Amino acid sequence: MTEPGFVDLSCGGALVQRLLPQRPPFLMVDRVDGFAPGERPAAVASRFLSANDPVFQGHFPDLPVLPGALLVEAAGQCSSVAFTLQTVLDGYVAAGADLERMRADLAELDAAFALRGALRGGGAPELLAAFERLRGLPVGVAGGVRMKFLRPVTPGCRLVLRSRLTHRLGEQLRFEVSAEVDGDLVMEGSLAAVSVEDVALPGRPRA
């Protein structure tokens, strides 16, 4: 990452699914590439769009274009990642650890998933404790979407998603978001969202 305040992260597909409740084919984030902590956390994520993605079979057969609704969904998932990573970091700080320790633990867990699908021994205690606190934290779009679509998004590209929390009032959240392809802006705008208190991540029991 080159943006000031961001740290590089190594969060591939298996680890992303610990941070987001969505699953394929509705999971719109392949990797989390960067994170900027603070009162206004931000994330950079990416998704490779293949011609084999089911959506392109019907939208449209002769002119495949990613629907704007899915671009908004991708931006919402990137926003959820930013919010969730800040929550994980808060857990680390509460345990006496720091951002660099969290980054290293995420990189180790990502490598373990890539090599054997799981981390023997369970992983870092701070990371596991932070994951346990994720119940109820995914972000849901609450209807306030202001978006400009600047150019079509077609298969065979890497979609780069950016999101930053700009306002928070209780559980009400607002994010500034954008999407790029090859350095060109394809969408920008804002999302109003909420922290969903009663949603459990897959595989985790409700309280």
C-alpha positions as CSV (number, residue, x, y, z in Angstrom):
1,M,0.0,0.0,0.0
2,T,1.2,3.5,-0.7
3,E,-1.6,5.5,1.1
4,P,-0.4,7.1,4.3
5,G,-1.8,5.4,7.4
6,F,-2.4,2.1,5.7
7,V,-0.7,-1.2,6.6
8,D,-0.3,-4.1,4.2
9,L,-2.4,-7.1,5.1
10,S,-2.4,-10.7,3.8
11,C,-6.0,-11.8,4.0
12,G,-7.0,-14.3,1.3
13,G,-10.2,-16.1,0.6
14,A,-10.4,-18.4,3.6
15,L,-9.5,-15.6,6.1
16,V,-11.9,-13.2,4.4
17,Q,-14.6,-15.6,5.3
18,R,-13.7,-15.2,9.0
19,L,-14.3,-11.5,8.6
20,L,-17.5,-11.5,6.5
21,P,-20.8,-13.5,6.8
22,Q,-21.3,-13.7,3.0
23,R,-20.4,-16.8,1.0
24,P,-19.9,-17.5,-2.7
25,P,-21.4,-16.7,-5.1
26,F,-22.4,-13.6,-3.1
27,L,-19.0,-13.0,-1.5
28,M,-17.6,-10.0,-3.4
29,V,-14.2,-9.8,-1.8
30,D,-11.3,-12.1,-2.7
31,R,-8.6,-10.4,-0.7
32,V,-8.1,-7.6,1.9
33,D,-5.0,-5.7,0.8
34,G,-4.8,-2.9,3.3
35,F,-6.2,-1.4,6.5
36,A,-5.9,2.0,8.2
37,P,-7.0,1.9,11.8
38,G,-8.4,4.7,14.0
39,E,-11.7,6.5,14.7
40,R,-12.3,6.4,10.9
41,P,-11.0,3.0,9.9
42,A,-10.5,2.3,6.2
43,A,-9.9,-0.8,4.1
44,V,-8.7,-1.7,0.6
45,A,-10.0,-5.0,-0.9
46,S,-10.0,-6.6,-4.2
47,R,-12.0,-9.0,-6.4
48,F,-11.0,-10.6,-9.6
49,L,-14.0,-10.8,-12.0
50,S,-13.9,-14.0,-14.1
51,A,-15.8,-14.5,-17.3
52,N,-17.0,-17.7,-15.6
53,D,-18.8,-15.8,-12.8
54,P,-22.5,-16.9,-13.0
55,V,-23.8,-13.3,-13.1
56,F,-22.2,-12.7,-16.5
57,Q,-24.1,-15.5,-18.0
58,G,-27.3,-13.5,-17.8
59,H,-26.2,-9.9,-17.5
60,F,-25.8,-9.9,-20.4
61,P,-25.0,-13.0,-22.7
62,D,-23.7,-10.8,-25.5
63,L,-22.4,-7.9,-23.4
64,P,-21.2,-9.1,-19.9
65,V,-21.4,-6.2,-17.5
66,L,-21.3,-6.3,-13.7
67,P,-24.7,-5.0,-12.3
68,G,-24.5,-1.8,-10.4
69,A,-26.2,-3.5,-7.4
70,L,-23.3,-5.9,-7.1
71,L,-20.8,-3.0,-7.2
72,V,-22.7,-1.5,-4.3
73,E,-22.7,-4.8,-2.5
74,A,-19.0,-5.1,-3.0
75,A,-18.5,-1.6,-1.5
76,G,-20.7,-2.6,1.4
77,Q,-18.6,-5.7,2.1
78,C,-15.4,-3.7,1.9
79,S,-17.0,-1.3,4.5
80,S,-17.8,-4.2,6.7
81,V,-14.2,-5.4,6.5
82,A,-12.9,-2.0,7.6
83,F,-15.3,-1.9,10.6
84,T,-14.6,-5.6,11.5
85,L,-10.8,-5.2,11.4
86,Q,-11.0,-2.2,13.7
87,T,-13.1,-4.4,16.1
88,V,-10.4,-7.1,15.9
89,L,-7.7,-4.5,16.6
90,D,-9.6,-3.2,19.6
91,G,-9.5,-6.7,20.9
92,Y,-5.8,-6.8,20.5
93,V,-5.3,-3.5,22.2
94,A,-7.5,-4.7,25.1
95,A,-5.2,-7.8,25.4
96,G,-2.1,-5.6,25.5
97,A,-1.0,-6.2,21.9
98,D,-0.8,-3.9,18.9
99,L,-1.5,-3.5,15.2
100,E,1.8,-5.0,14.1
101,R,1.1,-8.1,16.2
102,M,-2.4,-8.4,14.6
103,R,-1.0,-8.0,11.1
104,A,1.6,-10.7,11.7
105,D,-1.0,-13.1,13.2
106,L,-3.3,-12.5,10.2
107,A,-0.5,-13.1,7.8
108,E,0.4,-16.4,9.6
109,L,-3.2,-17.5,9.6
110,D,-3.6,-16.7,5.9
111,A,-0.5,-18.7,5.1
112,A,-1.8,-21.6,7.1
113,F,-5.1,-21.6,5.3
114,A,-3.3,-21.5,2.0
115,L,-1.1,-24.5,2.8
116,R,-3.5,-26.8,4.6
117,G,-6.9,-25.2,5.0
118,A,-6.6,-24.6,8.8
119,L,-4.1,-23.6,11.4
120,R,-3.0,-26.5,13.6
121,G,-3.0,-25.5,17.2
122,G,-5.7,-22.9,16.7
123,G,-3.7,-19.8,16.0
124,A,-2.8,-16.8,18.1
125,P,-4.9,-16.4,21.3
126,E,-5.6,-12.7,20.7
127,L,-6.8,-13.4,17.2
128,L,-9.1,-16.2,18.3
129,A,-10.5,-14.1,21.1
130,A,-11.1,-11.2,18.7
131,F,-12.9,-13.5,16.2
132,E,-15.1,-14.7,19.0
133,R,-16.3,-11.1,19.5
134,L,-17.4,-10.7,15.9
135,R,-20.9,-12.0,16.5
136,G,-23.3,-9.1,15.8
137,L,-20.7,-6.9,14.2
138,P,-21.2,-7.3,10.4
139,V,-22.3,-4.1,8.8
140,G,-25.6,-4.0,6.9
141,V,-26.5,-1.3,4.4
142,A,-29.4,0.7,5.8
143,G,-30.8,2.2,2.7
144,G,-28.9,5.4,2.3
145,V,-26.9,4.8,-0.9
146,R,-25.6,7.7,-3.0
147,M,-23.5,6.4,-5.8
148,K,-22.1,7.5,-9.1
149,F,-21.4,4.9,-11.7
150,L,-18.7,6.2,-14.1
151,R,-17.9,3.3,-16.4
152,P,-19.0,-0.3,-17.0
153,V,-17.1,-3.2,-15.3
154,T,-16.5,-6.2,-17.4
155,P,-15.0,-9.7,-16.9
156,G,-11.3,-10.2,-16.8
157,C,-10.4,-7.3,-14.5
158,R,-9.3,-6.8,-10.9
159,L,-11.8,-4.6,-9.1
160,V,-10.2,-2.6,-6.3
161,L,-12.5,-1.5,-3.5
162,R,-11.9,1.3,-1.0
163,S,-14.0,2.3,2.0
164,R,-13.6,4.6,4.9
165,L,-15.8,5.2,7.9
166,T,-16.6,8.9,8.0
167,H,-19.3,9.3,10.6
168,R,-20.7,7.2,13.5
169,L,-23.6,8.0,15.7
170,G,-24.3,5.0,17.9
171,E,-25.0,2.1,15.6
172,Q,-25.5,4.4,12.6
173,L,-22.5,4.4,10.3
174,R,-21.6,6.2,7.1
175,F,-18.8,5.2,4.7
176,E,-17.2,6.9,1.7
177,V,-16.6,4.2,-0.9
178,S,-15.1,3.8,-4.3
179,A,-14.2,1.2,-6.9
180,E,-11.4,1.2,-9.5
181,V,-10.2,-0.9,-12.4
182,D,-6.7,-0.4,-13.7
183,G,-6.4,2.8,-11.7
184,D,-9.6,4.3,-13.3
185,L,-12.5,5.1,-11.1
186,V,-15.6,3.1,-12.0
187,M,-17.8,4.1,-9.0
188,E,-17.8,6.4,-6.0
189,G,-20.2,7.6,-3.4
190,S,-21.4,6.9,0.2
191,L,-23.3,4.2,2.1
192,A,-25.4,4.6,5.2
193,A,-25.1,1.4,7.3
194,V,-25.8,0.0,10.7
195,S,-23.9,-2.5,13.0
196,V,-26.3,-5.5,13.0
197,E,-26.5,-6.6,16.6
198,D,-28.4,-9.8,16.3
199,V,-26.7,-11.5,13.3
200,A,-24.4,-14.4,14.0
201,L,-21.6,-15.3,11.6
202,P,-21.9,-18.7,10.0
203,G,-20.8,-21.5,12.3
204,R,-21.1,-19.3,15.4
205,P,-24.0,-19.8,17.8
206,R,-26.2,-16.9,18.8
207,A,-25.8,-15.5,22.2
